[in-house]
Amino acid sequence: MNGLKRKAFLAMGLAVTLSACDMAPKYVRPELPVPVASPEGAAYADAGAQEAIVPADTAWKDFFVDERLTRVIGTTLANNRDLRVALANVEQARAQFKVRRADILPTVGLNGSATYQEQPIVQFPGMEGNRNNTDVYSASVGISAWEIDLFGRVRNLTKAAQEQYFASIENRNAAQTALIAEVASTWMTMATDQERLRIARDLESAFGKTLELTKSRFAKGIASELEVRQAQTSYDQARSDIAQATTLVAQDQNALNLLAGTTIGAEDLPEAMPQGDVVLGNLPDNLPSSLLLKRPDIAAAEHQLRGANANIGAARAAFFPNISLTAAFGTMSLGLSNLFKSGSDYWSVAPSASVPIFDFGRNQGNLRYARATYDAMLATYEKSVQTGFREVADALARRGTMTDQLAAQTSLRDSARVAYTLSEARFRAGIDSFLTTLDSQRALYAAEQSLLATRLARTANMIELYRAMGGGLK
């Protein structure tokens, strides 16, 4: 009996040892389908960043330096519903991986049974019959239909589930990075609209004074009605912009509340465009393409590719025999008191095997599907890399010209402001007509709006460059 047990366990151990066979192709990371380095040219001017940070290794709390904005981002990460969905998807993938991983090892179960039976004892005719009572008790521990993974089918399915789990983590990280960038951009948009509202109010006041002066001159016969109407247009335009900016500020706050998943307190909302930097400025001017692999979306695409590669191995293994094992060890007796006494033990080992002969192309179709899925995942991975490279290149191109544009817009605004001051003084002195002052008003207003838009574009570009280079998760 003991010799048979040793042979049975030896056979099981040998089967487990043989299960090291793997039918999946060896995975090799594809070459990046993009240039080795960032583009060069007139648009990619050196921004002069010293000791540039690596965005993927820089926590968002370190990149965003405005305390109000960091508090809003922290609130968003704690309450945003889309991020909660992404986190739930991670937990789902993790649970599925655990379920699939459990198939590698046998499921051990405990069984117990009791049978109570009464039947007649067959005797010769004319003899009085008796009845026989039989009670049978049994208890056993065993495994049922455990697949011995000789060709790696179960292990490759487990690996595919694991890669899906890893991909869900990276997708969640990508969602967080995109969410942080969206919150920061929305917060800065609100700051810009608040500044636009302030400018419109200041100009409304200035244009209102000019309008009153023009009306006074018209009443005295010095100015024409045309000049009054022209002054009225500038004043009414400022009034209209105040109403529009007020609406935009309210809508920006609504957008922030939706992203944050709760109502943002007034102390964390911007009242005007911040005078200092909102983000770090020492982002790199270029980067090797290999750093794109740190982007969460690209990492997720590679995990999907690895999972598809493992599914090819599982599909290949289906062409080979499927071997399963059912085994039990227990005790049995006719009385409950004798159930665990010496001599009542028993054991059984029942291996089985099935070999596909005619499946009418089912396994071949599954293999072709697995290979086609791998090709699709490969194209998706390469497209993710190319998209990431394009996003970084676009952000770098915008950054390379932003400094000159901001300087030009600032000089333009300053010149327009001086021109307006001079033209208004000449108008009050009666040297120039109101038409010159009107043109100066419009030029100043347009210059203020353009400068404001450029300042927003500069900060938005820094946020986008940080996101495109991988962002930070801590």
C-alpha positions as a Markdown table, in Angstrom:
| # | Residue | x | y | z |
|---|---|---|---|---|
| 1 | Met | 0.0 | 0.0 | 0.0 |
| 2 | Asn | 2.7 | 2.5 | 1.0 |
| 3 | Gly | 4.6 | 1.6 | -2.2 |
| 4 | Leu | 1.6 | 2.4 | -4.3 |
| 5 | Lys | 1.2 | 5.7 | -2.5 |
| 6 | Arg | 4.8 | 6.7 | -3.2 |
| 7 | Lys | 4.3 | 5.8 | -6.9 |
| 8 | Ala | 1.2 | 7.9 | -7.1 |
| 9 | Phe | 2.8 | 10.9 | -5.5 |
| 10 | Leu | 5.9 | 10.4 | -7.7 |
| 11 | Ala | 3.7 | 10.5 | -10.8 |
| 12 | Met | 2.1 | 13.7 | -9.7 |
| 13 | Gly | 5.4 | 15.3 | -9.0 |
| 14 | Leu | 6.7 | 14.3 | -12.4 |
| 15 | Ala | 3.7 | 15.8 | -14.0 |
| 16 | Val | 4.2 | 19.1 | -12.3 |
| 17 | Thr | 7.9 | 19.0 | -13.3 |
| 18 | Leu | 6.9 | 18.4 | -16.9 |
| 19 | Ser | 4.6 | 21.4 | -16.8 |
| 20 | Ala | 7.5 | 23.7 | -17.4 |
| 21 | Cys | 6.9 | 23.5 | -21.1 |
| 22 | Asp | 5.7 | 26.8 | -22.6 |
| 23 | Met | 4.2 | 27.1 | -26.1 |
| 24 | Ala | 4.1 | 30.9 | -26.1 |
| 25 | Pro | 6.5 | 32.7 | -28.5 |
| 26 | Lys | 9.4 | 34.5 | -26.7 |
| 27 | Tyr | 8.4 | 38.1 | -26.2 |
| 28 | Val | 10.7 | 40.7 | -27.5 |
| 29 | Arg | 9.9 | 44.4 | -27.1 |
| 30 | Pro | 9.3 | 46.0 | -30.5 |
| 31 | Glu | 11.6 | 48.7 | -31.7 |
| 32 | Leu | 10.1 | 52.2 | -31.2 |
| 33 | Pro | 8.6 | 53.4 | -34.5 |
| 34 | Val | 9.8 | 57.0 | -33.9 |
| 35 | Pro | 13.1 | 58.9 | -34.2 |
| 36 | Val | 15.6 | 58.4 | -31.5 |
| 37 | Ala | 15.5 | 62.0 | -30.4 |
| 38 | Ser | 13.1 | 64.9 | -30.4 |
| 39 | Pro | 12.7 | 67.0 | -33.6 |
| 40 | Glu | 15.0 | 70.0 | -34.2 |
| 41 | Gly | 14.4 | 73.2 | -36.1 |
| 42 | Ala | 13.5 | 76.8 | -35.7 |
| 43 | Ala | 10.3 | 76.0 | -33.7 |
| 44 | Tyr | 12.3 | 74.0 | -31.2 |
| 45 | Ala | 14.5 | 76.7 | -29.8 |
| 46 | Asp | 16.5 | 76.0 | -26.7 |
| 47 | Ala | 14.4 | 77.3 | -23.7 |
| 48 | Gly | 17.5 | 77.4 | -21.6 |
| 49 | Ala | 16.2 | 75.2 | -18.8 |
| 50 | Gln | 18.9 | 74.4 | -16.3 |
| 51 | Glu | 18.9 | 71.1 | -14.4 |
| 52 | Ala | 15.8 | 70.0 | -16.2 |
| 53 | Ile | 13.5 | 67.6 | -14.3 |
| 54 | Val | 12.2 | 64.3 | -15.6 |
| 55 | Pro | 8.4 | 64.7 | -15.6 |
| 56 | Ala | 7.7 | 61.0 | -15.1 |
| 57 | Asp | 9.9 | 61.0 | -12.0 |
| 58 | Thr | 8.5 | 64.3 | -10.6 |
| 59 | Ala | 5.5 | 64.2 | -8.3 |
| 60 | Trp | 2.7 | 66.5 | -9.3 |
| 61 | Lys | 2.8 | 68.1 | -5.8 |
| 62 | Asp | 6.3 | 69.2 | -6.7 |
| 63 | Phe | 5.5 | 70.4 | -10.3 |
| 64 | Phe | 2.5 | 72.5 | -9.3 |
| 65 | Val | 3.7 | 75.3 | -7.0 |
| 66 | Asp | 0.5 | 77.2 | -6.3 |
| 67 | Glu | -0.9 | 75.9 | -3.0 |
| 68 | Arg | -4.5 | 76.6 | -4.0 |
| 69 | Leu | -4.2 | 74.5 | -7.1 |
| 70 | Thr | -2.5 | 71.6 | -5.3 |
| 71 | Arg | -5.3 | 71.5 | -2.8 |
| 72 | Val | -7.9 | 71.4 | -5.6 |
| 73 | Ile | -5.9 | 68.6 | -7.3 |
| 74 | Gly | -5.8 | 66.6 | -4.1 |
| 75 | Thr | -9.5 | 67.0 | -3.6 |
| 76 | Thr | -10.1 | 65.8 | -7.1 |
| 77 | Leu | -8.0 | 62.7 | -6.7 |
| 78 | Ala | -10.0 | 61.8 | -3.6 |
| 79 | Asn | -13.4 | 62.4 | -5.1 |
| 80 | Asn | -13.4 | 62.2 | -8.9 |
| 81 | Arg | -15.9 | 59.5 | -10.0 |
| 82 | Asp | -14.1 | 58.6 | -13.3 |
| 83 | Leu | -11.0 | 57.9 | -11.2 |
| 84 | Arg | -13.0 | 55.7 | -8.9 |
| 85 | Val | -14.3 | 53.8 | -12.0 |
| 86 | Ala | -10.7 | 53.3 | -13.1 |
| 87 | Leu | -9.7 | 52.0 | -9.7 |
| 88 | Ala | -12.7 | 49.6 | -9.7 |
| 89 | Asn | -11.5 | 48.3 | -13.1 |
| 90 | Val | -8.1 | 47.6 | -11.5 |
| 91 | Glu | -9.8 | 45.6 | -8.7 |
| 92 | Gln | -11.8 | 43.7 | -11.2 |
| 93 | Ala | -8.7 | 42.8 | -13.2 |
| 94 | Arg | -6.9 | 41.8 | -10.0 |
| 95 | Ala | -9.7 | 39.5 | -9.0 |
| 96 | Gln | -9.8 | 37.9 | -12.4 |
| 97 | Phe | -6.1 | 37.3 | -12.2 |
| 98 | Lys | -6.4 | 35.6 | -8.9 |
| 99 | Val | -9.2 | 33.4 | -10.2 |
| 100 | Arg | -7.1 | 32.4 | -13.2 |
| 101 | Arg | -4.0 | 31.9 | -11.1 |
| 102 | Ala | -5.8 | 29.5 | -8.8 |
| 103 | Asp | -6.2 | 27.1 | -11.8 |
| 104 | Ile | -2.5 | 26.3 | -11.7 |
| 105 | Leu | -2.8 | 24.5 | -8.4 |
| 106 | Pro | -5.2 | 21.7 | -7.5 |
| 107 | Thr | -8.3 | 22.6 | -5.5 |
| 108 | Val | -8.3 | 20.5 | -2.4 |
| 109 | Gly | -11.7 | 19.6 | -1.0 |
| 110 | Leu | -13.0 | 17.8 | 2.1 |
| 111 | Asn | -15.9 | 15.4 | 1.6 |
| 112 | Gly | -17.9 | 13.5 | 4.1 |
| 113 | Ser | -20.9 | 11.2 | 3.7 |
| 114 | Ala | -23.2 | 8.8 | 5.5 |
| 115 | Thr | -25.4 | 6.2 | 4.0 |
| 116 | Tyr | -28.2 | 4.5 | 5.9 |
| 117 | Gln | -29.7 | 1.4 | 4.2 |
| 118 | Glu | -32.2 | -1.2 | 5.1 |
| 119 | Gln | -32.9 | -4.2 | 2.8 |
| 120 | Pro | -34.4 | -7.7 | 3.1 |
| 121 | Ile | -32.3 | -10.8 | 3.3 |
| 122 | Val | -33.3 | -13.2 | 0.5 |
| 123 | Gln | -34.2 | -16.7 | 1.9 |
| 124 | Phe | -35.7 | -20.0 | 0.7 |
| 125 | Pro | -39.5 | -20.1 | 0.2 |
| 126 | Gly | -41.5 | -20.9 | 3.3 |
| 127 | Met | -38.8 | -19.5 | 5.6 |
| 128 | Glu | -39.4 | -16.4 | 7.7 |
| 129 | Gly | -37.6 | -13.4 | 6.2 |
| 130 | Asn | -35.2 | -11.0 | 8.0 |
| 131 | Arg | -34.1 | -7.5 | 7.2 |
| 132 | Asn | -30.5 | -6.2 | 7.2 |
| 133 | Asn | -29.6 | -2.6 | 8.3 |
| 134 | Thr | -26.3 | -1.2 | 7.0 |
| 135 | Asp | -24.8 | 2.2 | 8.0 |
| 136 | Val | -21.8 | 3.4 | 5.9 |
| 137 | Tyr | -19.7 | 6.4 | 6.9 |
| 138 | Ser | -16.8 | 7.9 | 4.9 |
| 139 | Ala | -14.6 | 11.0 | 5.0 |
| 140 | Ser | -12.0 | 12.0 | 2.4 |
| 141 | Val | -9.7 | 14.7 | 1.2 |
| 142 | Gly | -8.9 | 15.0 | -2.5 |
| 143 | Ile | -8.7 | 16.9 | -5.7 |
| 144 | Ser | -11.1 | 16.7 | -8.6 |
| 145 | Ala | -10.3 | 17.1 | -12.4 |
| 146 | Trp | -7.1 | 19.1 | -11.8 |
| 147 | Glu | -5.5 | 19.9 | -15.2 |
| 148 | Ile | -1.9 | 19.0 | -15.3 |
| 149 | Asp | -0.5 | 21.9 | -17.3 |
| 150 | Leu | 2.1 | 20.0 | -19.4 |
| 151 | Phe | 2.0 | 22.4 | -22.3 |
| 152 | Gly | 1.5 | 25.7 | -20.4 |
| 153 | Arg | -2.1 | 26.4 | -21.4 |
| 154 | Val | -3.2 | 27.4 | -17.9 |
| 155 | Arg | 0.0 | 29.2 | -17.1 |
| 156 | Asn | -0.3 | 31.3 | -20.3 |
| 157 | Leu | -3.9 | 32.1 | -19.6 |
| 158 | Thr | -2.8 | 33.2 | -16.1 |
| 159 | Lys | 0.0 | 35.3 | -17.6 |
| 160 | Ala | -2.5 | 36.9 | -19.9 |
| 161 | Ala | -4.8 | 37.8 | -17.0 |
| 162 | Gln | -1.8 | 39.1 | -15.1 |
| 163 | Glu | -0.8 | 41.4 | -18.0 |
| 164 | Gln | -4.4 | 42.6 | -18.2 |
| 165 | Tyr | -4.2 | 43.4 | -14.5 |
| 166 | Phe | -1.0 | 45.4 | -15.0 |
| 167 | Ala | -2.5 | 47.1 | -18.0 |
| 168 | Ser | -5.5 | 48.2 | -15.9 |
| 169 | Ile | -3.1 | 49.7 | -13.3 |
| 170 | Glu | -1.4 | 51.7 | -16.0 |
| 171 | Asn | -4.7 | 52.8 | -17.5 |
| 172 | Arg | -5.7 | 54.0 | -14.1 |
| 173 | Asn | -2.4 | 55.9 | -13.8 |
| 174 | Ala | -2.9 | 57.4 | -17.3 |
| 175 | Ala | -6.4 | 58.5 | -16.2 |
| 176 | Gln | -4.9 | 60.2 | -13.1 |
| 177 | Thr | -2.3 | 62.0 | -15.1 |
| 178 | Ala | -4.8 | 63.2 | -17.6 |
| 179 | Leu | -7.2 | 64.2 | -14.8 |
| 180 | Ile | -4.5 | 66.3 | -13.1 |
| 181 | Ala | -3.7 | 68.1 | -16.3 |
| 182 | Glu | -7.4 | 68.8 | -17.0 |
| 183 | Val | -7.9 | 70.1 | -13.5 |
| 184 | Ala | -4.9 | 72.4 | -13.7 |
| 185 | Ser | -5.9 | 73.6 | -17.1 |
| 186 | Thr | -9.5 | 74.3 | -16.0 |
| 187 | Trp | -8.2 | 76.1 | -12.9 |
| 188 | Met | -5.9 | 78.3 | -15.0 |
| 189 | Thr | -8.8 | 78.9 | -17.5 |
| 190 | Met | -10.9 | 80.2 | -14.6 |
| 191 | Ala | -8.0 | 82.4 | -13.5 |
| 192 | Thr | -7.8 | 83.8 | -17.0 |
| 193 | Asp | -11.5 | 84.5 | -17.2 |
| 194 | Gln | -11.3 | 86.2 | -13.8 |
| 195 | Glu | -8.5 | 88.4 | -15.2 |
| 196 | Arg | -10.5 | 89.0 | -18.3 |
| 197 | Leu | -13.4 | 90.1 | -16.2 |
| 198 | Arg | -11.2 | 92.5 | -14.2 |
| 199 | Ile | -9.8 | 94.0 | -17.5 |
| 200 | Ala | -13.3 | 94.4 | -18.9 |
| 201 | Arg | -14.4 | 96.2 | -15.7 |
| 202 | Asp | -11.4 | 98.5 | -15.7 |
| 203 | Leu | -11.9 | 99.4 | -19.4 |
| 204 | Glu | -15.6 | 99.9 | -18.9 |
| 205 | Ser | -14.8 | 102.5 | -16.2 |
| 206 | Ala | -12.2 | 104.2 | -18.5 |
| 207 | Phe | -14.5 | 104.1 | -21.6 |
| 208 | Gly | -17.4 | 105.3 | -19.5 |
| 209 | Lys | -15.4 | 108.4 | -18.5 |
| 210 | Thr | -14.5 | 109.0 | -22.1 |
| 211 | Leu | -18.2 | 108.6 | -23.1 |
| 212 | Glu | -19.3 | 111.1 | -20.5 |
| 213 | Leu | -16.6 | 113.6 | -21.7 |
| 214 | Thr | -17.7 | 113.1 | -25.3 |
| 215 | Lys | -21.4 | 113.7 | -24.4 |
| 216 | Ser | -20.4 | 116.8 | -22.5 |
| 217 | Arg | -18.4 | 118.1 | -25.5 |
| 218 | Phe | -21.4 | 117.2 | -27.7 |
| 219 | Ala | -23.7 | 119.2 | -25.5 |
| 220 | Lys | -21.4 | 122.2 | -25.8 |
| 221 | Gly | -21.3 | 121.8 | -29.6 |
| 222 | Ile | -17.6 | 120.9 | -29.6 |
| 223 | Ala | -18.1 | 117.2 | -30.5 |
| 224 | Ser | -20.3 | 115.6 | -33.1 |
| 225 | Glu | -23.0 | 112.9 | -32.5 |
| 226 | Leu | -20.8 | 110.5 | -34.5 |
| 227 | Glu | -18.1 | 110.8 | -31.8 |
| 228 | Val | -20.7 | 110.1 | -29.1 |
| 229 | Arg | -21.9 | 107.0 | -30.9 |
| 230 | Gln | -18.3 | 105.8 | -31.4 |
| 231 | Ala | -17.5 | 106.3 | -27.7 |
| 232 | Gln | -20.7 | 104.4 | -26.9 |
| 233 | Thr | -19.6 | 101.4 | -29.0 |
| 234 | Ser | -16.4 | 101.0 | -26.9 |
| 235 | Tyr | -18.3 | 101.3 | -23.7 |
| 236 | Asp | -21.0 | 98.9 | -24.7 |
| 237 | Gln | -18.4 | 96.3 | -25.9 |
| 238 | Ala | -16.8 | 96.4 | -22.5 |
| 239 | Arg | -20.2 | 95.9 | -20.8 |
| 240 | Ser | -20.9 | 93.0 | -23.1 |
| 241 | Asp | -17.6 | 91.4 | -22.3 |
| 242 | Ile | -18.2 | 91.8 | -18.6 |
| 243 | Ala | -21.4 | 89.8 | -18.9 |
| 244 | Gln | -19.7 | 87.1 | -21.0 |
| 245 | Ala | -16.7 | 86.9 | -18.6 |
| 246 | Thr | -19.1 | 86.6 | -15.6 |
| 247 | Thr | -20.8 | 83.6 | -17.3 |
| 248 | Leu | -17.5 | 82.0 | -18.2 |
| 249 | Val | -16.2 | 82.3 | -14.6 |
| 250 | Ala | -19.4 | 80.6 | -13.3 |
| 251 | Gln | -19.1 | 77.8 | -15.9 |
| 252 | Asp | -15.4 | 77.3 | -15.1 |
| 253 | Gln | -16.3 | 76.8 | -11.4 |
| 254 | Asn | -19.0 | 74.3 | -12.4 |
| 255 | Ala | -16.4 | 72.4 | -14.5 |
| 256 | Leu | -14.0 | 72.4 | -11.5 |
| 257 | Asn | -16.7 | 71.1 | -9.2 |
| 258 | Leu | -17.5 | 68.3 | -11.6 |
| 259 | Leu | -13.9 | 67.3 | -12.0 |
| 260 | Ala | -13.4 | 67.4 | -8.2 |
| 261 | Gly | -16.5 | 65.5 | -7.5 |
| 262 | Thr | -17.4 | 68.0 | -4.8 |
| 263 | Thr | -17.8 | 71.8 | -4.3 |
| 264 | Ile | -14.5 | 73.6 | -4.3 |
| 265 | Gly | -14.2 | 76.2 | -1.5 |
| 266 | Ala | -13.9 | 79.9 | -2.5 |
| 267 | Glu | -10.4 | 80.0 | -0.8 |
| 268 | Asp | -9.0 | 77.6 | -3.4 |
| 269 | Leu | -10.5 | 79.4 | -6.4 |
| 270 | Pro | -8.4 | 81.9 | -8.3 |
| 271 | Glu | -9.6 | 85.5 | -8.2 |
| 272 | Ala | -7.3 | 86.7 | -11.0 |
| 273 | Met | -4.4 | 85.4 | -13.1 |
| 274 | Pro | -1.5 | 84.6 | -10.7 |
| 275 | Gln | 1.4 | 86.9 | -11.0 |
| 276 | Gly | 4.0 | 84.2 | -10.2 |
| 277 | Asp | 4.6 | 80.8 | -11.7 |
| 278 | Val | 2.0 | 78.2 | -11.2 |
| 279 | Val | 4.2 | 75.3 | -12.4 |
| 280 | Leu | 7.9 | 74.6 | -12.6 |
| 281 | Gly | 9.6 | 75.9 | -15.7 |
| 282 | Asn | 12.6 | 73.7 | -15.9 |
| 283 | Leu | 11.1 | 71.0 | -18.1 |
| 284 | Pro | 13.5 | 69.4 | -20.6 |
| 285 | Asp | 14.0 | 70.9 | -24.1 |
| 286 | Asn | 14.2 | 67.5 | -25.7 |
| 287 | Leu | 14.3 | 63.9 | -24.6 |
| 288 | Pro | 15.2 | 60.5 | -26.0 |
| 289 | Ser | 12.3 | 58.5 | -27.3 |
| 290 | Ser | 13.0 | 55.7 | -24.9 |
| 291 | Leu | 11.6 | 57.9 | -22.1 |
| 292 | Leu | 8.2 | 57.6 | -23.7 |
| 293 | Leu | 8.1 | 54.1 | -22.3 |
| 294 | Lys | 7.4 | 55.7 | -18.9 |
| 295 | Arg | 4.1 | 57.1 | -20.1 |
| 296 | Pro | 1.3 | 55.1 | -18.5 |
| 297 | Asp | -0.7 | 54.7 | -21.7 |
| 298 | Ile | 2.3 | 53.3 | -23.5 |
| 299 | Ala | 3.1 | 50.9 | -20.7 |
| 300 | Ala | -0.6 | 49.8 | -20.7 |
| 301 | Ala | -0.4 | 49.1 | -24.4 |
| 302 | Glu | 2.8 | 47.0 | -23.9 |
| 303 | His | 1.1 | 44.9 | -21.2 |
| 304 | Gln | -1.8 | 44.3 | -23.6 |
| 305 | Leu | 0.8 | 43.2 | -26.2 |
| 306 | Arg | 2.4 | 40.8 | -23.7 |
| 307 | Gly | -1.0 | 39.4 | -22.8 |
| 308 | Ala | -1.8 | 38.7 | -26.4 |
| 309 | Asn | 1.6 | 36.9 | -26.8 |
| 310 | Ala | 0.7 | 34.7 | -23.9 |
| 311 | Asn | -2.7 | 33.9 | -25.4 |
| 312 | Ile | -0.9 | 32.5 | -28.5 |
| 313 | Gly | 0.8 | 30.0 | -26.2 |
| 314 | Ala | -2.5 | 29.0 | -24.7 |
| 315 | Ala | -4.0 | 28.5 | -28.2 |
| 316 | Arg | -1.0 | 26.4 | -29.3 |
| 317 | Ala | -1.3 | 24.2 | -26.2 |
| 318 | Ala | -4.9 | 23.3 | -27.1 |
| 319 | Phe | -3.5 | 21.2 | -30.0 |
| 320 | Phe | -1.8 | 18.8 | -27.4 |
| 321 | Pro | -3.3 | 16.3 | -25.0 |
| 322 | Asn | -5.2 | 17.6 | -22.0 |
| 323 | Ile | -4.3 | 15.6 | -18.9 |
| 324 | Ser | -6.3 | 15.9 | -15.7 |
| 325 | Leu | -6.1 | 14.1 | -12.4 |
| 326 | Thr | -8.6 | 13.2 | -9.8 |
| 327 | Ala | -7.4 | 11.8 | -6.5 |
| 328 | Ala | -8.7 | 11.2 | -3.0 |
| 329 | Phe | -7.5 | 9.9 | 0.3 |
| 330 | Gly | -9.8 | 9.0 | 3.1 |
| 331 | Thr | -11.4 | 6.6 | 5.5 |
| 332 | Met | -14.6 | 4.4 | 5.4 |
| 333 | Ser | -16.3 | 2.2 | 7.9 |
| 334 | Leu | -19.7 | 0.6 | 8.7 |
| 335 | Gly | -19.9 | 2.4 | 12.0 |
| 336 | Leu | -19.2 | 6.0 | 12.9 |
| 337 | Ser | -17.1 | 4.9 | 15.9 |
| 338 | Asn | -14.8 | 2.9 | 13.6 |
| 339 | Leu | -14.4 | 5.7 | 11.0 |
| 340 | Phe | -10.8 | 6.6 | 11.9 |
| 341 | Lys | -9.5 | 3.3 | 13.2 |
| 342 | Ser | -6.6 | 1.5 | 11.7 |
| 343 | Gly | -7.4 | -0.3 | 8.5 |
| 344 | Ser | -10.3 | 1.9 | 7.4 |
| 345 | Asp | -8.2 | 4.2 | 5.2 |
| 346 | Tyr | -8.4 | 4.1 | 1.4 |
| 347 | Trp | -7.0 | 6.1 | -1.5 |
| 348 | Ser | -7.6 | 6.5 | -5.3 |
| 349 | Val | -5.8 | 8.2 | -8.2 |
| 350 | Ala | -7.7 | 8.5 | -11.5 |
| 351 | Pro | -5.7 | 10.3 | -14.2 |
| 352 | Ser | -7.4 | 11.0 | -17.5 |
| 353 | Ala | -6.3 | 12.3 | -20.9 |
| 354 | Ser | -8.1 | 13.7 | -23.9 |
| 355 | Val | -6.5 | 14.3 | -27.4 |
| 356 | Pro | -8.2 | 16.4 | -30.1 |
| 357 | Ile | -8.5 | 14.5 | -33.3 |
| 358 | Phe | -11.3 | 16.1 | -35.3 |
| 359 | Asp | -12.4 | 19.5 | -34.1 |
| 360 | Phe | -13.3 | 20.9 | -37.6 |
| 361 | Gly | -10.8 | 23.7 | -37.3 |
| 362 | Arg | -11.8 | 25.1 | -33.9 |
| 363 | Asn | -8.3 | 25.0 | -32.4 |
| 364 | Gln | -6.8 | 26.3 | -35.6 |
| 365 | Gly | -9.3 | 29.2 | -35.6 |
| 366 | Asn | -8.5 | 30.0 | -32.0 |
| 367 | Leu | -4.8 | 30.1 | -32.8 |
| 368 | Arg | -5.4 | 32.4 | -35.8 |
| 369 | Tyr | -7.6 | 34.7 | -33.7 |
| 370 | Ala | -4.8 | 34.8 | -31.0 |
| 371 | Arg | -2.2 | 35.8 | -33.6 |
| 372 | Ala | -4.5 | 38.4 | -35.2 |
| 373 | Thr | -5.1 | 39.8 | -31.7 |
| 374 | Tyr | -1.4 | 40.1 | -31.2 |
| 375 | Asp | -0.9 | 41.9 | -34.5 |
| 376 | Ala | -3.7 | 44.3 | -33.5 |
| 377 | Met | -2.1 | 44.9 | -30.1 |
| 378 | Leu | 1.3 | 45.4 | -31.8 |
| 379 | Ala | -0.2 | 48.1 | -34.0 |
| 380 | Thr | -2.0 | 49.7 | -31.0 |
| 381 | Tyr | 1.3 | 49.8 | -29.1 |
| 382 | Glu | 3.2 | 51.3 | -32.0 |
| 383 | Lys | 0.4 | 53.9 | -32.5 |
| 384 | Ser | 0.5 | 54.8 | -28.8 |
| 385 | Val | 4.3 | 55.4 | -29.1 |
| 386 | Gln | 3.8 | 57.5 | -32.2 |
| 387 | Thr | 1.0 | 59.5 | -30.6 |
| 388 | Gly | 3.1 | 60.1 | -27.5 |
| 389 | Phe | 6.0 | 61.3 | -29.6 |
| 390 | Arg | 3.8 | 63.6 | -31.6 |
| 391 | Glu | 2.3 | 65.1 | -28.4 |
| 392 | Val | 5.7 | 65.8 | -26.9 |
| 393 | Ala | 7.0 | 67.2 | -30.2 |
| 394 | Asp | 3.9 | 69.5 | -30.5 |
| 395 | Ala | 4.4 | 70.7 | -26.9 |
| 396 | Leu | 8.1 | 71.4 | -27.5 |
| 397 | Ala | 7.4 | 73.3 | -30.7 |
| 398 | Arg | 4.9 | 75.5 | -28.9 |
| 399 | Arg | 7.3 | 76.0 | -26.0 |
| 400 | Gly | 10.1 | 76.9 | -28.3 |
| 401 | Thr | 8.3 | 80.0 | -29.6 |
| 402 | Met | 6.3 | 80.9 | -26.5 |
| 403 | Thr | 9.0 | 83.0 | -24.9 |
| 404 | Asp | 9.3 | 85.3 | -27.9 |
| 405 | Gln | 5.6 | 85.5 | -28.4 |
| 406 | Leu | 5.0 | 86.4 | -24.8 |
| 407 | Ala | 7.6 | 89.1 | -24.9 |
| 408 | Ala | 6.1 | 90.5 | -28.1 |
| 409 | Gln | 2.6 | 90.5 | -26.7 |
| 410 | Thr | 3.8 | 92.2 | -23.5 |
| 411 | Ser | 5.6 | 94.9 | -25.5 |
| 412 | Leu | 2.5 | 95.3 | -27.7 |
| 413 | Arg | 0.2 | 95.7 | -24.7 |
| 414 | Asp | 2.5 | 98.3 | -23.1 |
| 415 | Ser | 2.8 | 100.3 | -26.3 |
| 416 | Ala | -1.0 | 100.2 | -26.8 |
| 417 | Arg | -1.5 | 101.4 | -23.2 |
| 418 | Val | 0.9 | 104.4 | -23.8 |
| 419 | Ala | -0.7 | 105.1 | -27.1 |
| 420 | Tyr | -4.2 | 105.2 | -25.5 |
| 421 | Thr | -3.0 | 107.5 | -22.7 |
| 422 | Leu | -1.5 | 109.9 | -25.2 |
| 423 | Ser | -4.4 | 109.9 | -27.6 |
| 424 | Glu | -6.9 | 110.5 | -24.8 |
| 425 | Ala | -4.8 | 113.4 | -23.5 |
| 426 | Arg | -4.6 | 114.9 | -27.0 |
| 427 | Phe | -8.4 | 114.4 | -27.4 |
| 428 | Arg | -9.1 | 116.1 | -24.1 |
| 429 | Ala | -6.8 | 119.0 | -25.1 |
| 430 | Gly | -8.7 | 119.3 | -28.4 |
| 431 | Ile | -5.6 | 118.4 | -30.5 |
| 432 | Asp | -6.9 | 115.2 | -32.1 |
| 433 | Ser | -10.3 | 114.0 | -33.1 |
| 434 | Phe | -12.0 | 111.2 | -31.1 |
| 435 | Leu | -11.4 | 108.7 | -33.9 |
| 436 | Thr | -7.7 | 108.5 | -32.9 |
| 437 | Thr | -8.7 | 107.9 | -29.3 |
| 438 | Leu | -11.3 | 105.3 | -30.4 |
| 439 | Asp | -8.7 | 103.4 | -32.4 |
| 440 | Ser | -6.3 | 103.5 | -29.4 |
| 441 | Gln | -9.1 | 102.1 | -27.1 |
| 442 | Arg | -9.8 | 99.2 | -29.4 |
| 443 | Ala | -6.1 | 98.5 | -29.9 |
| 444 | Leu | -5.5 | 98.5 | -26.1 |
| 445 | Tyr | -8.4 | 96.2 | -25.5 |
| 446 | Ala | -7.3 | 93.7 | -28.1 |
| 447 | Ala | -3.7 | 93.8 | -26.8 |
| 448 | Glu | -4.9 | 93.1 | -23.3 |
| 449 | Gln | -7.0 | 90.1 | -24.4 |
| 450 | Ser | -4.1 | 88.8 | -26.6 |
| 451 | Leu | -1.6 | 89.0 | -23.8 |
| 452 | Leu | -4.0 | 87.3 | -21.4 |
| 453 | Ala | -4.5 | 84.5 | -23.9 |
| 454 | Thr | -0.8 | 84.1 | -24.5 |
| 455 | Arg | -0.1 | 83.9 | -20.7 |
| 456 | Leu | -2.7 | 81.1 | -20.5 |
| 457 | Ala | -1.3 | 79.3 | -23.5 |
| 458 | Arg | 2.2 | 79.4 | -21.9 |
| 459 | Thr | 1.0 | 77.8 | -18.7 |
| 460 | Ala | -1.2 | 75.3 | -20.6 |
| 461 | Asn | 1.8 | 74.4 | -22.7 |
| 462 | Met | 3.8 | 73.6 | -19.6 |
| 463 | Ile | 1.0 | 71.5 | -18.2 |
| 464 | Glu | 0.6 | 69.6 | -21.5 |
| 465 | Leu | 4.4 | 69.0 | -21.8 |
| 466 | Tyr | 4.5 | 67.6 | -18.3 |
| 467 | Arg | 1.6 | 65.3 | -19.1 |
| 468 | Ala | 2.9 | 64.3 | -22.5 |
| 469 | Met | 6.3 | 63.3 | -21.0 |
| 470 | Gly | 4.6 | 61.0 | -18.5 |
| 471 | Gly | 3.6 | 63.2 | -15.6 |
| 472 | Gly | 4.0 | 62.3 | -12.0 |
| 473 | Leu | 1.7 | 60.1 | -9.9 |
| 474 | Lys | 2.7 | 60.7 | -6.3 |
